[in-house]
Amino acid sequence: LSKRSALSYNTGVTWFTKPSSYLSNTHFSVVYRQNILRKWLFYELIPEVNWEKEDELSHTKQIYKFTLRLEVLFENI
């Protein structure tokens, strides 16, 4: 987006093959990353949605998550 901010799109699945084959989890998230105050300080906002199944016969549940992450970079200069 700019020199100080970025977007990242992530998706994934979990698939079991034993005792039988079924899709257990699918997720999608977007990460917004922003550099703040100093060149070594960042925050991330991460909304995520998961579709989970307990087993191959169960219904899918939709779960929403939101993560706020702070990051400090330590460098050996």
Backbone bond lengths (Angstrom), bond angles and torsions (degrees), N, CA, C in turn:
res aa  C-N    CA-C-N  psi(-1)  N-CA   C-N-CA  omega(-1)  CA-C   N-CA-C  phi
1 L - - - 1.447 - - 1.522 111.38 -
2 S 1.340 115.08 -44.19 1.464 120.45 177.05 1.524 107.88 -157.82
3 K 1.338 116.83 -173.22 1.468 119.86 177.72 1.528 111.80 -70.13
4 R 1.344 117.48 -19.63 1.458 120.71 -175.87 1.530 114.49 -112.51
5 S 1.334 117.92 -2.75 1.464 119.65 -178.66 1.527 111.19 -143.77
6 A 1.343 115.26 156.36 1.466 120.20 -178.20 1.520 110.63 -154.35
7 L 1.330 115.59 157.85 1.465 123.17 173.95 1.522 108.62 -119.35
8 S 1.336 115.02 143.18 1.456 121.07 175.78 1.520 108.07 -135.94
9 Y 1.343 117.16 132.49 1.460 122.54 178.59 1.520 108.09 -106.65
10 N 1.340 116.90 132.82 1.458 121.35 -177.87 1.524 110.12 -131.45
11 T 1.314 116.01 142.02 1.450 121.41 175.08 1.525 108.79 -146.80
12 G 1.322 116.22 156.26 1.454 119.51 179.87 1.515 111.58 -168.53
13 V 1.325 115.11 165.49 1.462 121.67 178.60 1.523 109.32 -136.43
14 T 1.337 115.54 154.60 1.463 122.68 170.94 1.519 106.80 -120.84
15 W 1.336 116.23 125.08 1.457 121.47 -175.47 1.526 108.31 -126.39
16 F 1.336 116.11 126.38 1.467 120.88 176.94 1.531 109.42 -98.51
17 T 1.318 116.47 143.51 1.461 120.94 179.10 1.525 112.58 -113.23
18 K 1.347 118.19 -14.92 1.464 120.74 179.55 1.516 109.05 -133.12
19 P 1.285 122.63 139.23 1.468 126.38 5.88 1.521 112.92 -74.87
20 S 1.324 117.91 -20.14 1.465 120.31 172.40 1.528 107.64 -141.61
21 S 1.311 116.74 166.88 1.455 121.05 -175.05 1.530 111.18 -87.34
22 Y 1.349 115.93 124.04 1.466 119.74 174.62 1.525 110.44 -157.86
23 L 1.320 114.65 155.24 1.462 122.89 178.21 1.523 108.38 -83.92
24 S 1.335 117.52 118.54 1.464 122.32 -175.01 1.526 113.11 -92.57
25 N 1.328 117.50 -39.27 1.458 120.48 -174.23 1.530 109.77 -151.31
26 T 1.316 114.79 140.70 1.462 122.34 171.22 1.523 106.84 -131.23
27 H 1.320 118.15 137.20 1.464 119.05 178.74 1.529 111.11 -139.18
28 F 1.328 113.61 156.41 1.463 121.89 177.37 1.523 107.55 -142.24
29 S 1.324 116.93 134.55 1.465 120.76 177.51 1.524 110.08 -143.93
30 V 1.327 114.15 158.33 1.463 122.57 175.21 1.528 106.26 -126.67
31 V 1.324 116.54 129.27 1.467 121.28 179.43 1.527 108.42 -109.49
32 Y 1.335 115.88 122.83 1.465 121.31 172.32 1.522 106.52 -105.42
33 R 1.326 117.60 120.90 1.467 123.17 -177.18 1.522 108.65 -116.54
34 Q 1.339 116.37 133.05 1.464 122.03 -177.18 1.527 109.43 -135.01
35 N 1.318 116.26 133.64 1.463 122.83 173.13 1.527 107.46 -85.17
36 I 1.352 116.76 130.64 1.471 120.06 -177.56 1.523 111.32 -130.36
37 L 1.285 116.24 146.49 1.466 126.61 172.85 1.524 115.34 58.53
38 R 1.310 118.95 -55.82 1.472 123.61 -179.09 1.519 108.95 -128.42
39 K 1.351 116.43 163.50 1.465 119.31 -179.53 1.523 112.90 -70.15
40 W 1.324 118.72 -11.61 1.458 123.18 -177.94 1.532 113.92 -106.84
41 L 1.330 118.57 6.62 1.461 122.22 -177.15 1.529 110.79 -119.13
42 F 1.338 116.47 127.32 1.464 123.05 -177.17 1.521 110.56 -134.14
43 Y 1.327 115.76 156.64 1.464 120.62 165.71 1.515 108.60 -132.40
44 E 1.332 115.24 154.52 1.453 121.51 177.10 1.518 109.48 -130.84
45 L 1.326 116.31 139.82 1.463 123.88 173.24 1.521 106.34 -112.86
46 I 1.344 116.77 124.73 1.462 120.36 -172.42 1.528 111.10 -131.81
47 P 1.330 118.43 92.64 1.459 119.70 169.46 1.533 109.03 -80.31
48 E 1.345 115.69 143.07 1.462 120.23 -176.46 1.523 109.51 -145.60
49 V 1.320 115.99 147.40 1.460 121.19 172.68 1.531 107.57 -127.31
50 N 1.362 115.40 136.13 1.461 123.00 178.40 1.513 109.28 -121.53
51 W 1.323 116.18 140.90 1.455 122.11 171.43 1.520 105.96 -115.71
52 E 1.351 117.34 111.53 1.463 122.72 -173.61 1.519 111.93 -114.47
53 K 1.340 114.65 147.71 1.457 122.36 172.33 1.522 107.90 -129.22
54 E 1.335 117.27 137.25 1.470 121.69 177.45 1.536 110.65 -70.91
55 D 1.320 115.91 -43.69 1.460 122.01 177.76 1.521 108.65 -152.23
56 E 1.319 116.79 -177.24 1.464 120.13 -173.80 1.528 113.72 -66.09
57 L 1.344 118.43 -20.91 1.460 121.47 -177.30 1.524 113.50 -97.59
58 S 1.299 118.29 -13.23 1.466 120.92 -175.06 1.528 111.91 -81.04
59 H 1.316 114.30 160.76 1.466 120.58 176.96 1.522 110.16 -76.79
60 T 1.308 116.20 156.78 1.459 121.70 178.88 1.519 109.83 -83.42
61 K 1.360 117.22 133.37 1.462 120.71 173.19 1.525 108.79 -108.27
62 Q 1.310 113.91 143.56 1.463 120.46 179.53 1.528 107.71 -101.26
63 I 1.333 116.47 127.04 1.460 122.41 -177.66 1.524 108.39 -124.33
64 Y 1.333 115.74 128.69 1.468 121.76 178.46 1.521 109.43 -103.68
65 K 1.331 116.28 138.81 1.468 121.94 178.32 1.521 109.03 -133.54
66 F 1.320 115.25 153.40 1.464 120.72 174.07 1.525 107.69 -140.58
67 T 1.329 117.04 128.33 1.458 122.75 -178.53 1.520 109.80 -121.66
68 L 1.323 115.62 135.75 1.465 122.68 170.46 1.521 106.20 -113.52
69 R 1.323 116.98 120.99 1.455 121.64 -176.66 1.523 109.40 -120.84
70 L 1.334 116.10 132.18 1.468 122.36 172.64 1.517 107.86 -107.39
71 E 1.340 116.50 139.44 1.458 120.67 -177.86 1.522 109.75 -134.26
72 V 1.317 114.33 133.54 1.464 121.82 175.25 1.520 107.49 -118.80
73 L 1.327 118.00 126.04 1.449 122.19 178.94 1.531 110.00 -95.27
74 F 1.323 115.33 126.08 1.458 121.44 174.30 1.522 107.38 -106.91
75 E 1.319 117.13 124.98 1.452 121.61 -178.73 1.514 110.02 -122.58
76 N 1.331 114.77 145.19 1.453 121.00 175.78 1.530 107.47 -94.81
77 I 1.292 116.31 101.74 1.469 121.48 -175.39 1.517 110.40 -97.17
